[in-house]
């Protein structure tokens, strides 16, 4: 991720977690239950799904969460791997790390490490992780090939990953120029085909899409109105009504939330 893009993302998400209102995005609400976490923790998530729901975590596993945010997936994974396991969360935003530490402490978890770092250059040892998760983060990086290269590097030979992310299909190129659409996980997103190809080019194996959700006009409008994405509502509200409607038409059906799984080797163990 180049420095300018990184600063924009850090600023937007740093402000967002401090000013986060008690509302939860529709993707999070639809894939997490009240048994997973309380409403307060769920409301601090900026994810686009629940990647852990599609994994086979077991006690003792070492887990890495890329862009761990306020710690929702870190906490859920830590409870599943138990005291013999370890969950490492990596995030580049100080405010997110601070909130995650508060949340982890409130859960009295001792098998969690939170590290500051960039997903393109992970502060993680080679071949040390059983599972990698990421929730609506990789789309933010303009250097996705480096992210997938790092995932390959840190996974054990039998290691696996599940990623929840945003891809775009037939998305108007000029809309990528709007800064709020970057932190909305849209402007930096690529097509599903290119996403998978980029991961494969870095050596990752067995990639498959295990879930898709296409955002239609009504869902996009709800996300904007509920102020779920940093900076998007204020940007959208300042536009003339006819431009608002035009943008909704242009993006409807072009934004897709996907869950993608894969492994370091062709036939993962377990």
C-alpha positions, -999 to 999 in steps of 0.1 A, spaced: 0 0 0 15 33 -10 20 60 18 -8 83 6 -34 55 4 -22 42 37 -26 75 55 -61 80 40 -72 46 53 -56 51 87 -72 84 92 -107 73 81 -108 41 102 -91 58 131 -118 84 132 -145 59 125 -138 36 155 -137 66 178 -170 80 165 -186 46 159 -223 47 166 -244 19 179 -253 4 146 -240 -27 128 -237 -32 91 -260 -56 73 -233 -80 63 -221 -84 99 -257 -87 113 -266 -114 88 -236 -136 95 -229 -133 132 -254 -142 160 -259 -129 195 -242 -161 206 -210 -150 188 -207 -116 204 -227 -89 220 -242 -60 201 -215 -35 213 -187 -56 198 -206 -63 167 -212 -26 162 -175 -20 161 -169 -42 131 -164 -28 96 -163 -63 80 -183 -77 52 -191 -111 66 -179 -138 89 -150 -157 75 -146 -179 106 -180 -195 99 -165 -212 69 -134 -226 87 -126 -258 107 -106 -242 135 -95 -266 162 -80 -264 196 -43 -255 195 -43 -238 161 -23 -207 155 -45 -180 137 -36 -148 120 -62 -121 114 -52 -95 87 -65 -60 95 -80 -72 128 -97 -39 136 -115 -37 169 -109 -75 174 -142 -92 167 -128 -121 147 -97 -122 169 -119 -128 200 -141 -154 183 -111 -173 170 -94 -172 204 -124 -188 220 -123 -216 195 -86 -224 196 -84 -224 234 -56 -217 257 -33 -241 238 -38 -220 206 -28 -185 197 -45 -157 177 -25 -129 163 -42 -97 151 -23 -73 128 -36 -38 121 -19 -6 111 -42 18 129 -34 28 165 -70 36 174 -81 2 162 -54 -16 181 -63 3 213 -100 -6 210 -91 -42 202 -69 -44 234 -98 -31 254 -121 -57 240 -97 -86 244 -90 -75 280 -128 -74 287 -130 -110 275 -101 -120 298 -84 -137 269 -47 -147 274 -41 -164 240 -42 -132 218 -14 -110 205 -21 -77 188 7 -63 166 10 -31 147 20 -37 111 11 -37 74 -6 -66 56 19 -62 28 48 -67 52 36 -89 81 55 -90 114 50 -127 115 76 -156 112 77 -178 81 56 -210 81 42 -203 116 4 -200 111 -23 -227 107 -51 -203 95 -52 -168 80 -84 -148 81 -92 -114 67 -125 -95 68 -130 -67 42 -94 -55 43 -73 -68 13 -94 -47 -11 -80 -16 5 -44 -25 -6 -32 -14 -41 -5 -41 -37 -27 -71 -33 0 -94 -48 22 -85 -18 -6 -94 6 -11 -128 -10 27 -134 -11 28 -127 27 -1 -151 33 18 -178 15 49 -170 35 34 -171 69 12 -202 64 25 -236 75 28 -261 46 -7 -275 55 -20 -240 64 -53 -227 51 -71 -193 47 -106 -179 45 -111 -144 33 -142 -123 33 -138 -93 9 -154 -70 -16 -149 -76 -54 -165 -55 -82 -178 -64 -116 -183 -39 -144 -176 -10 -120 -172 24 -137 -135 32 -135 -139 69 -129 -158 62 -96 -125 49 -82 -113 85 -80 -137 93 -52 -118 90 -19 -148 79 2 -152 49 -21 -117 37 -11 -126 34 26 -160 21 15 -140 -10 2 -150 -3 -34 -126 20 -52 -97 -4 -45 -115 -36 -52 -109 -57 -83 -129 -84 -101 -134 -118 -86 -114 -134 -115 -85 -111 -110 -86 -115 -72 -83 -153 -75 -57 -151 -102 -35 -127 -81 -36 -151 -52 -27 -181 -74 2 -162 -89 17 -160 -54 15 -198 -50 -17 -202 -31 -37 -233 -40 -72 -247 -41 -89 -213 -42 -127 -214 -44 -156 -190 -38 -177 -205 -10 -202 -177 -7 -214 -146 -27 -237 -117 -18 -245 -91 -45 -253 -57 -33 -284 -43 -50 -296 -7 -50 -317 -9 -18 -288 -25 2 -263 1 -10 -287 29 0 -292 13 34 -255 11 40 -251 48 32 -280 59 52 -269 39 83 -235 55 81 -217 22 81 -187 32 60 -163 59 72 -169 92 53 -194 78 28 -226 92 42 -213 128 45 -199 125 9 -231 111 -5 -254 136 13 -235 166 -1 -243 155 -37 -273 167 -57 -302 142 -56 -299 134 -93 -262 125 -88 -271 103 -58 -296 84 -78 -272 80 -107 -244 67 -84 -268 41 -69 -278 29 -104 -241 27 -114 -231 7 -84 -261 -16 -80 -252 -52 -88 -216 -43 -94 -204 -47 -58 -201 -82 -44 -192 -96 -10 -174 -130 -14 -159 -156 8 -128 -172 -7 -110 -202 8 -77 -218 -1 -44 -232 12 -7 -232 8 -6 -266 -6 -30 -283 -30 -45 -307 -5 -47 -291 30 -47 -313 61 -78 -313 82 
